[in-house]
Amino acid sequence: MKFFVDSADVAEIRELADTGLVDGVTTNPSLVAKSGRDFFEVLREICAVVAGPVSAEVTATAVDDMIAEGRRLAQVAPNVAVKVPLTWDGLKACRALTQAGTKVNVTLCFSAAQAILAAKAGAAFVSPFVGRLDDIGHDGMQLIRDIVAIYRNYDGAMRTEVLVASVRHPLHVIEAAKIGADVCTIPPAILRQLVKHALTDKGLDAFLADWKKTGQSIVAG
């Protein structure tokens, strides 16, 4: 499963990308607003840091305006994936942009039916929001199971990648991997949580304490 960072903080993205664990980035208008910086400046910097897809979202709601914004975003860098909402106009824009050679991420997906439409429209990615479904008492991960199962039924004919979004905790990431989702877009804080385990810390402390007793050094002559 690929890991995308869900952020518009360039410094944080750069730090995480240095680990070699980051395959792409997702942004949205809310994340860019938090940065307080010029949108296109932020987007260019992120695209230079990460070689994989960088999702940048349109703000228009009418199809022609979405297409115009999508074309402008795609000009920023070759690895931009244009993000459009899962509406009729968004699906139309997805089809037009995809046919022009631009990768499209269809976002705000909350049902398997919507995911089928996104694939039919040619989306490179569909983004089901698991955390927001959990918030209203639904099982967000069940939606991922349904979409993955549906896409697999068509033996590669539906080439849209399932991008798990609105990730709230490490268990979302683990469950997405068990189900076989293609991508998980993860807030930086949660990505860092994945490495944490109390027994790892306890074990390391014990090893270091035992080594200190020997009075030896690995690098000193």
Order of alpha helices (4+ residues) and beta strands (2+ residues): beta-alpha-beta-alpha-alpha-beta-alpha-beta-alpha-beta-alpha-beta-alpha-alpha-beta-alpha-beta-alpha-alpha
